[in-house]
Amino acid sequence: MSGDGLLEFERPLAELEHRIQELRQFSADRHIDLSDEIRTLEQKAERLRQEIFSSLSPWQRVQIARHPRRPYFLDYAALIFEDFLELHGDREYGDDPALIGGLALLGGQPVTVLGQQKGRDTRENLARNFGMPYPEGYRKALRLMQQAEKFGRPVLAFIDTPGAFPGLEAEKRGQAEAIAHNIQVMAGLRVPIVAVIIGEGGSGGALAIGVGDRVLMLENSIYSVISPEACAAILWRDAGMAKDAAAALRLSAPELLKLGVVDEVVPEPLGGAHRDVQACAATLKAAILRNLEELRRMDIPTLLEKRYHKYRAM
């Protein structure tokens, strides 16, 4: 990715869009009618946009999933929920800013919301630990899920992490146990669970809040047991072969839908969610509401039985 935030395969389109903007400005400044020329370039840009984004490779989807302007959990929370109230702390060690949780209203109904949060710049990323939760983050999520069960609130989990933090301090505080415990509890949680992969769904860090009755995946997000770079380093001892690893891992939304790992692919605006965040949030909200309504019509024993068979089938 270049310093201007453009992905390499986006550059021809960006240059064309910049040319169109220049012509519009020149036309306005000089009072010259260039509408025919602008229209021709706009048609060319639309054809190029369709050509680029209708046939993305797995590696290109990885790049879009990591795009620095891609909306994060808090961006969606502001557009999807009413009255989101963040709750803090795991009541055992501390509060983890990489994993946010709280209460909200969705269509007037109370829900419990969880989400991994990355930062927009270096300072925010350090504060959020690049979206990689510590054990206390997962224990906070566990506390809120058990609270949701107590009060009969559905759980909505937004997944966007490279993975759980793998450092020594996290291991000392029981990272593996925290992830395993969450998976165990979510498997039997007596409320509907909808999980949404909005960016990167990395390994156990994603699974720790990803056991859902319905798992939705944004069109250009990714979901994998390992990052392409780490996979390439292990298999070929060359992280530069990440592009090949991305294809082999079958980590894109269309592939995972075919495999039955996710239940629905939510379309994004052409070019990625960052090109029209409000439109993407509206589409995602509609998908969540539809799936939640279907789950709410089930009694709890049926819900749990279907969840069990869903994951046994995988």
Secondary structure, 3 states (H helix, E strand, C coil): CCCCCCCHHHHHHHHHHHHHHHHHHHHHHHCCCCHHHHHHHHHHHHHHHHHHHCCCCHHHHHHHHCCCCCCCHHHHHHHHCEEEEEECCCCCCCCCCCEEEEEEEECCEEEEEEEECCCCCHHHHHHHHHHCCCHHHHHHHHHHHHHHHHHCCCEEEEEEECCCCCCHHHHHCCHHHHHHHHHHHHHHCCCCEEEEEEEEEEHHHHHCCCCCCEEEEECCCEEECCCHHHHHHHHCCCHHHHHHHHHHHCCEHHHHHHHCCCCEEECCCCCCHHHCHHHHHHHHHHHHHHHHHHHHCCCHHHHHHHHHHHHHHC
